[in-house]
Amino acid sequence: MKKIMLAGISLLALHAAASQEVESNGRMAWWREAKFGMFIHWGLYSALAGSYNGKEIDNNGEWIMDRALIPVAAYAAYAKAFNPVQFDAEEWVGIAKRAGMKYIVITAKHHDGFAMYPSKVSAFNLHDATPFKRDPLAELAAACRKAGLRFGLYYSQAMDWHHPGGQPPNRGWWDAAQHGDMTNYINTIAAPQVREICSSYGPLAEIWWDMPRNMTPEFAEKLHAVVRELQPQAIMNNRLGGGIKGDIDTPEQFIPSTGGPEGRDWETCMTMNNTWGFKQQDTDWKSTADLLRKLLDICHKGGNFLLNVGPTAEGVIPPASVERLAAIGAWLEKNGEAVYGTTASPIPFLSWGRSTRKGNVLYLHVFDWPANGELRVPMQAQVTGACLLAQPSDPLQHEQRDGAVVVHVPRDQTHPSDPSDQLARVIKLTIAGEPVIAPPLTRNKPAQASFGDTAKAFDGSAGRSWEAKKGDKAGWLEVDLGAPTAVAAMAFDEMHRGAGKRGQKFRLQVKAGDAWKEIVTGATKGYGVTQTFPPVTGQVFRLEIFESKDTAAVAEWQLYRPE
């Protein structure tokens, strides 16, 4: 067949790309509707519960084998007593369903190399190595089908601390039994086990890869091809490696301050406390309000929330997790219309809460109820209806004033009696046509920096980054808004480098004559920050990174008007 070229690109290539996009959108349809899922980290590490030889091991759960440098044989010996007789698949699925979750992803094999199903590839699995002669993945898959939830599997494809040739963490191996050839490991362990899990549990919603250490394009394509052959509708994330981007990005333990990379679906995965796998001593639980508002923040920015539970070795989801999930579920039972099937808010920032959209309806998720009875929405729009979502028969008055839609809300709801309303209340706005919304003040404005091209910091996508000169742990960006402008909030994203690996100390300043006046100062944990402050009027603003663990960098910097 003769290839026709267009601007250096073959029409065949364009057709193939379009076909892949259609195929991907087909896979993604249910996921974009779902918004909220349960991650389950459960494995042999649950039996150690955060301690080894009677000593608590810091900052770990599922990584305890590595953190405590446990020899392969000593770790494997724990399997003899791993007997989760209290595991009840329907109970777990019921907890997820009552929480309003629409899908479940569970660890089929984590970095310790222990398969949580009866693998014929390796005897280091739940069925053969423990007294528990059942397949919890099969039971969960069946329970999900019965309850109408989607079912997916996590698989650690490269990092494996049990099987020779599986890859080590950065520190390297600590036991001679771990040494081996990675090609042999991929061919004899990873690829056959991926074939097993893709063949044994019916339609899979997601294959969730992790830690693509030393994954070559050849290794990655081998595993990718197995999934596409056996589970063509399964979503895959971006952690397979070898240059394969997958269907979704997966920010871990953080929510991008300005949203995900342009044109990419994304799913924040997060723990309710500090560890993924069960750790007895970890009682640092996030509050229900915090978790729900994180869900709404993610939906505001167009992503999904995969919220983790770490069951015990007995097969019990910790009561603190169950309690929080039940409260979130009660809120979603009342307000789910404003979450499921919504798209990102057209309004980049709201000081009083978040918002989502569904066609000609905007849902306003109000965290801080206005004491004066006026909720200001920074947009111009023809509003054809307004009401509390829970009270559709009681319309709210509204008007366009001073460049904003002002919704007149009941003053007596500053401290609502309904516990779910204390988390967030939802106002439903119906509009005609497209709202007119001002972009962030910094978008594509004239800027300069201590080094390099500034455009990537102001282009609206967190997928591209401005960086200081390589190795410089400090740097600055300046933006000229063109005229004196009131500013009341800022957000900036960083290119994520893992928990704590890029943390930066920063200050925001405004130019006052020939001097710089400090507005706020703070520190990030490696994934950016959002900060509000009393309104400040100025024309030129500077974001200074004055200390960084890595080369100073900003993926996106945005300033916002007062509402």
Secondary structure, DSSP 4 states (H G I P E B T S, - for coil): -PPPEETTEEHHHHHHHHHHHHHHHHHHHHHHHH-EEEEE--STHHHHTTEETTEEPTT-STTHHHHTT--HHHHHGGGGG---TT--HHHHHHHHHHTT--EEEEEEE-TT--BSS--SS-S-BHHHHSS--S-HHHHHHHHHHHHT-EEEEEEE-SB-SSSTTSBP-TT--SSGGG---HHHHIIIIIHHHHHHHHHHSSS-SEEEEE--TT--HHHHHHHHHHHHHH-TT-EEBS-SBTTB--SEE--BS---TT-SPTT-EEEEEE-SSS-SS--TT---PPPHHHHHHHHHHHHHTT-EEEEEE---TTS---HHHHHHHHHHHHHHHHHGGGTTT-B--SSS--TTEEEEEETTEEEEEESS--TTSEEEESSEEEEEEEEETT-TTSB--EEEETTEEEEE--GGGSS-SSHHHHH-EEEEEEEEEEEE-PPPTTTT--EEESSS--GGGSSS-TTS-EE-STT-S-EEEEEEEEEEEEEEEEEEE----STTSS-EEEEEEEEETTEEEEEEEEE-SSS-EEEEEEEEEEEEEEEEEEEESSS-EESEEEEE---
